[in-house]
Amino acid sequence: MKRAAQMTMQKTKLLLPLAAGSAILASLLLWLSFEFLDVLLQKRQRNQLAASNAFTFLQQSLASGARETIVRLPATLKLAADSGDFQYATALDIQGKVIAEAGSIPGDCPLPAMATRSGRASKGKTSFFWNTLVLPSGTAKEMENLKFVLAAQTNKESGNSSLTRLLTGLLFLGFVCAAAVMLAWSYFRQTQYLRQELGLIQKRREQIEELGLAAAGLAHETKNPLGLIRGCAQQIADGNIPPEECRRMAQEIMEEADVTSARLGDFLNYARIREPELRPVDAKAQLGRTIDLLKDDFSDAGVTLGSSIPGLTILADPEMLSQILLNLLLNSLKSTPRGGRVSVALTPMERDFSLLSIADTGSGIPPEILPNIFKPYVSKRAGGCGLGLAIVKRLTEQSGWEISIDSKADIGTSIQISGIRVAKQGDSKDA
């Protein structure tokens, strides 16, 4: 379960750069869109202002009542067009007939329909502005009710280049941002992968070191019993001892052989690495069987064994769960004096997890060895093999759980195993 939570956190970390990059990219695109619209609006306003100024120029130029005004109308139109960077200017009578014109319509576009007295229209890349000027009294009759039209190619020079630069910049920045996001995502993914690999290598190295330490401890712990066995066997082989002494030595040989065999069994349990078969387990029944198995031992030692286990179904390997509890209870039994108490509790936690705790009122663990208490042959308690807690830690890690310990001298020890998942409907036996 711990590995699943770590994978979820890793996916979240990998998605964070993508989300941040996407947000930055979206903000940049939005900003560029507003900039683009602002440029277009400013261009339109400039064209509108240029047309207004040109019409004002026409009105002022045509205010004279002289008849030769019609004669100089093309030149006046040319001046008006040049004043606003228009490529074409024309004057139409009330029937829409061209009276005079200057320049040519960009793109050879036909004049738009102009039903109103003034307005604006676009055809392709050409913008048209028209206005019916009101001239003062005394103006030549031919000049009355004339509609003047100005035409310019939209964004012909600076407009087109500005738009092109904006679009090019937009695409380039979008590409750069997308590339940056992908590079960041790839970097974080690769970094996370390397961290995982490094963590696995580090963990495996620690396991090998602990296994070497356990092997060295086993050799040391086995040397004395083997020496005792050989000495007793040698005396028996010499035949110079009475039968009663011979039987006593044979009994001592069997006891030392049993101790050595038990130590070898513990070492094999510690060295064995296997994947747990997690399945829905009735916690009260499974833990209860282990507790019942040791009740007589606790009773003979004068130590009270209590439990508080609700009817929870958890995901665990039954054999490994029982071995964890058995080792912890035996450790507590050996460290708790007569009249003391050992309690086992399974507590439901948030997010469908549970916590297994074993607490005793024993002698506690010396502070100097507490940090390394889960390493092989560290406790050095009389009558112990030195691998009990090391085996427990190995089994909890293999199950994806976490183990912690709190101990105070002459007060007691509390061991907690967290990360035990509560089974849900749909969890299979091979979960």
N, C-alpha and C positions, 0 to 999 in steps of 0.2 A: 504493500500500500504506500509505503514511503517512496518507492521508486515511481509509482504512478503519480503521486503528488509532485515529485521532482520533475517528471516529464511535463506535467501541466505547467509548472512554473517556467521550465525551459521554453516551451512553446509560446508562453506569454511574453517572455523576454525577446524571443525572435520576432514576434509580431509587433512589438513596440517600435522598432526602427521603421518598419513598413508603415505603421499608422502615423508616426511622426512625419515621415517623408511624404506620405500622401496628403497629410494636412498642409504641409508647407507648399507642396505642388499645387494643391487646390487654391490656397491663398494667393500664390503667385499668378496662377491663371486668372483668378478673379480680378486681381489688381490690374493685370495686363488688359483684360477685357474692358474694365472701366477706363483705362488709359486710352484704349483704342476708340471707345465710344466718345470719349472727351475730345480726341483729335478730330473725329468726324464731325462732332457738333461744332467745334471751333471752326473747322473748314466751311461748314454750311453757314455759320454766322458771318464769317468773313465774306463769303460770296454774296450773302444777302445784303451786307453792309456796302459792298462794292457796287451792287446793282442799285441800291438806294441812292448812293452818291452819284452814280452815272445818270440816273433819272433826274436828280436835282440839277446836275450840270446841263442836261438837255433842256429842262424847263427854263433855266436862266438864260441859256443861249438862244432859245426860240421865243423869248419874251418880246422881241422886237416885232412891230407890226409891218415891217417892210415886206413887199411881195418877193423880193429876192431871197427871202428866207428859204423858200422851197428850193431855190437854186443851190444854196449852200448847205442844204440838209445832209447830203452824203458826207460832206467834210465834217459837219457837226457830229454825225453819227460815228464817224471814225474817231474823232477826239473822245467822244463819250465811251466808246469801246476800249480805247487805249487806257483811259483813266482807271478802268477796273479790271484790266487784263482779260477782257472779253474778246473772243475771236470773231464775233459776228454781231452786227446791230442792224435793225431794220425798222421801218415805219410803215404801218398798215392803215389803210382808210377804213371807214365803217363797214365796208363789204369784205374786208380782209385782203384787199389788193395791195401788193407791195408798191409803195410810193417811192421809197429810196432805201438803199442798203449799203452797208460797208463790210468788207471782209466776206468770209464764207463760213457756213455752218460746219462745225467740227463733225467729222464722221459722216457727212452728207445726210444727216437726219432731217426728216421733214418737220415742219413747224407743228407743235402740238395744238390740240383744240384749246382755244382760249375763250371760254364762254363768259368769264368774269372780266371786270375792268382791270384787275391786277391779279397777279399770282405767280406761282412757280411750278415747274414741271421738269421731269427728267426722262430722257430717252437714251437708254444705254449709258454711255459715259458722258453724255451731253446734258447740261442743265440749262433751262430756259427761264428767263425772268421777263415779265411783261407788265406794262403799266399804261393806262390811258391818262395822259397829262391834261390838266386843266390850265389852259393858257389865258392870260388876261385879255380883257376886251380890246378891240383894235387889232388883234392878231389877224393875219391873212386868213380868209375863209377856207383856203385849201388846207390850213393847218389845224382846223377844228376837228375834234374827236379822232385824232390820230392815236393809234395804239403802237407804242414803241416796244420792241422785243430785243433782248440781249441774250446771247448764247455763249457759253463757255464749256470747255471740256473739263469734267469733274476730275480733280487731282491730276491734272495733266503732267505736271512736273513734280513739284514738291509733294503734292498730295499722294501721287502714286508711289513715289519713293518712300514717303513716310509710312504709307500702308504696308509697302513691301518690307521695310525695315522692321515694322512692328510685328508682322506675321512671322518674318524670319527669326526675329528675337524671341517671339513666343515659342516657336517650334524648337529653337536652340535651347532656350532655358528649360522648356519642358523635357527635352531629351537629357539635358544635364542633370535635372532634378531626378528624373526616372533612373538614370544611370547611377546617381549618388545613392538613391534609395536601394537599388539592387546591390550595389557594392557594399553598402552598410549592412544590408541583410545577409549577404554572402559572408562578410567578415564576422558578424556576430554568430552566424551559424557555424562557420569553421572554427571560431574560437570556442564556442560551446562544445563542439565535437571534440576538439583537442583537450578541453578541460575534462570532459567525461573520460576520454581515453587515459589522460594523466591520472585522474582519480582512480580508475580501475587498476592501472599499473601500480600506483602507490598502495592501494588496498591489498593487491596481490603480494606486493613486496612485504608489507607488514604481516600478512598471513604466513608467508614463507619464513620470515624472521621468527614469528611466534612458534611456528611449527619446529624450527630448528631449536628454539629455546625449550620447547616441550620435549623434543627428542633428547636433548642434553640432560634435562631434568629427569627424564625417565631412566636414562643410563645411570645417573647418579643414585636415584632412588632404588634401582634394581640391584646395584652392586652389593649393598650390604646384605639383603636377604640371600642373594646367591652365595656370598661368602659364608653366611651362617649355615645354609643348607649343605654346602660342601664340607664345612667343618664337622657338622653332626654326622654326615654320611661317612666321613673318613674315620671317625671314632667307632661307628657301628661296624665298618669294614674290618677294623683292627681286631674286633672280637674280645677286647679286654675289659668290657663293662658289663655290669649285671643286667639281667633281663628287664628289670623295672626302669633302669636308666635308659636302656635301649628303647623301650616303648615311649618314654618321655621325649627322647630325641626325635623319634619317628613322628610323634605328634607335632613337635615344633617344626619339623621339615614340612609337614602338610600345611600348617598355618602360614608359614612363610611363602610356600608355593601359592596358596590362595591369595595372599596379599599381592604377590607379584603378578598373578593372573588378573586380579582386579585392576591393577595399575595399567597393565597392557590393554585391557578392555577399555579403560577410560581414555587411554592415548588413541586407540583406534577410533573411538567415538569422536574425539576431538579432531583427528586428522581427516575424518571422512567428510567429503563435501558432496551434498546431494540437494537437488531442488525439492523444496517442500511441496507436498500434494495438498494444496489448500482446498478445503471443502467446508460446507456448513456443518458446524459441530455444536451440539448442545453443551454449552459451557458448564452448566450446573452439574450435568451427569458426568462429563469427562473429567473435570477438575475434582469432583466429588469422589470419583473412584480412586484417584491418586491420594487424596486426603485420607480416605478410609484405609488405604493400604498402610499408612504410617501411624494410624491412631494408637495401636498397641505400643509402638516404639516411644511415642510421646508420653503415653500413660506410664510406661515403665520408668521413663526419665523424670517423671513428675513435672512435665511441661504441658501447659494447657494449649491445645490447638483449636482455634476458632476460625470460622469462615463466614463470609457474607457474599454469596454469589447469586445474583438474580437469574431468572430464567431467560437468558440471552442466547441467541444463536450467533456464533462468531465464525469467521473464516480462519481456519487454522489446519495445520497438519496434526491429527490427533496424537500420533506417536511422539512427535517433537514437542508438542505442548505438554504432554505428560512428563517427558524427560526434563523439560525446563523446570516445571513445578517440583518434581521429585528432588532434583539437585539442590534447588533453593531451600526446600523444607529440610533436607538433611543437613545443609550448612547451618541453618538457623537452629536446628536441634542440637548440633554439636557445640554451638556457641552460647546457648541459653542455659543458665543454671536451673536447678530444681526450684519450682515455684514461679518460674517465669512464664511468659506467654508468647505464642506465635500466632499471627492472624493472617488470613488470606482473604483478599477482597477483589471483586471485579466490579468496576464502576463505569456506567455508561457516560460517555463524553459527547461533546457536540460534533456535528457533521458525521454521525453514524460511526463513531469510533468508541473504543472502550479501553480502560486502563486496568491492568492486573498489578496488584501490589502485594508484597509479602513483607511483613514487619515483625520484628522480634524485640524482646527486652533483654537481649544477651549482652555480652561483654563489649560488643562493638569492634571496629577495625581501627588499628593505629593510624593516625593521620599521615605518617610517613609512607605507608604502603597503599593508602586509599587511592591515589591517582593511577596506580598500576595494578589494582586489585583483580582486573579481568585478564591479566596476562598469566601464562602458565607458571605454576610453582612459585607464586609470589606470597600467598597467605602463610605458608609454613606452619599451619596449625597442626598440633599433635593429633595423630590419628587420621589425618586427611591425606588425600593423594595429590593435592595442589592443582587439580585440573577442573574441579567442579564449576567454579564461576567462569573459567575460560570456555568450557563447553557450553554453558548457558549463553554466554555472549555470542558464540559462534552460531548457535541455533536461532537466537533472536534475529541476528543479522540475516541469516538465510531465509527467515520467514518474512523479512521486510519490516521488522519492528525495531524499536529503539529501547535500550535498557539504561537505566540510571540508578545510582546508589547514593544514599545519604546515611552516614554512620557517625556516631559519637561514642567515644570510649565510656564504658560502664553505663551507658544509657540504652543503646540498642542500634539496630540497623534496619533501614527501610529500602527495599528494592522495588522499582517501578518499571513496568514494561508497557510502553505506549505504542500507538499505531495499530492496535488490533481492531480490525474492521468488523462491524456488526453486519451479519449477512442479511440480504434483502431477498424479496421474492424474485426469482429469475436467476439467482446465483447458483450455478451448477456445482456438481460435486468436484469438478475439475477447475473451479474458479481460481 
